[in-house]
Amino acid sequence: MIFKTRPAEPSHAPAPASEDRVMLGAVLDGLLALLIGLGLTQRVFPDADGALAVFAGLVGCALPLSFLNHVVGAVLFRTTAAKFLLGMRVVRWRDGKRPRFGQAMRRWLLGFVLVVFQPMLEGTLPEACGLRTVLRRDLARGITV
């Protein structure tokens, strides 16, 4: 046999949250970054004239907000703004602990790729970059897969 497969390692994290809840959280997080970024663009660049200038200002404001929400929020609080409202947490799928900075960063960057290809994909990637989105109540109860 050329390729040996390792047995699947058991996960000590709770079961993933439903795809619908995860997708709703992703949409709400995106809208939140977009709307706050738009408001911030109006404050920071009030004299922006033309669609290109407004778009550049929006990208310059929305991307850092998205980074703070998805990467810093996930590392410090194990959640994003929308996931918090929906009762979800982001944990490492192997041990259920706090995400590492590199994992959160890779997952955030992967999210931009998935936005483009999501219509062609079936469902979501619940354990992208070694992270899993779980329900807060399952994490508090210590329920594992």
N, C-alpha and C positions, 0 to 999 in steps of 0.2 A: 504494500500500500504506500503510495507516494505521499499523500496528505493525511496526517493524523489529526483527528479532531479531538480537542480537549472536552471533557465533560463540562456541561454548563455549571458555572459556579452558582451556588444558592445566593439569593438576594436577601438581605436583612432589612430592606426598606419596605414600606407598605405598598400595596398594589397601586398601579397608576390611576390617576383620576380619569374620568370618562373623556373620550375624544371631544365630545361636544363642549364640555366645560373648559378643556384646554384650548380649543379653538376660540371660544368666546373670550377667554382671558387674553389670547394673542391679539384678537381684533380690538378689544378695549384698550390694551396697552398701546397698540399702534395709533388708535384714535387719540388717546391721551397725549402721546408725544407730539402728534401732528397739531392738535388744537392748542396745546400749551406753547409749542414751538411757533405757531402762527401768531399767537398773542405776544410772545417774546420778540418775534421779528418786528412787529409793529412798534414795540418799545425801543428796541436796540437800533433799528434802522428806520426811523420815521420818514426819512426823505428818500427812501428807496423808490425809484421811478422805473416802471416797466416790469414786465412779468419775469424777466431773467434775474433782475436784481432782487425781487421779492423771493423767487425760488432759491437763489443762492443764500439769502438770509435765512430762509426757512430751513434749508438743509443744515446751515451752520448753527442753528438753534435746536432743531429737532434731534439731530444725531447725538449731541452730548446729553440731551435729556433722556433719550433712549438708552444710551450707555449707562447713565446713572441708575436708571430704573432696572434694566435687565442684568447688568453685571455687578455694580456696586450693591444694589438692593438685594440681589440673590446671594451675594457673599456675606453681607452683613446681617440681613434679616431673613434669609432663606425664602424670599418672596418678592414679587413685583407689586406695583400698586393694584393692578386689576386682579392678580391672583390673590392678594390679600382680601379684596372685597368678595371674591368668589370662594374663599375658604380653602385655598390651596397653598402648598409649600413646594419649593424646589430642593431636592435632596440628591445625594449621590446614590445611585441605584444599588450599589454593592453593600453599603453599610448604613444608609439612611442618615448620614451626617451632612454637615454644612458643605455646600459646593466649594471647590477651590476656584481661585481667580481665573486660572487658565481655562478650566472647564466652562465657567460662565461666559468668558470672552468668546470661546469657540462656538458655544451655543448661540450667542447673540449674533455672531457673524454668519452662522449657518442659517439663521432666521431670515436674513436678507436674501439668501439664495432660494430658500423655500418659498418666499413670497412670490417669486417669479414662476417656480415650477409646481406650486401647490395644486393648481387645477388638474395637472397630469398625474399627481400622486394619489394613491389610495390612502386616505386617512392621514394621520400625523405620525411623527417620529417620537414616541413617548419617552424614549431613553437616549436621546441624542447627546453625544459627547459625555456619556457616563452619568448623565443627570436624569432624574425622573420627577415629574410633577405629580404630587400626591395630595390627598385631602388632609387638611389640618387635623381633623378629628381622628383619622386613622393613625396619624403620626403621634398624636397625644396618647392614644390607647396602646400604642406599641404593637399594632397589628402588622404582621409581616407576611410576605407572599410565601 
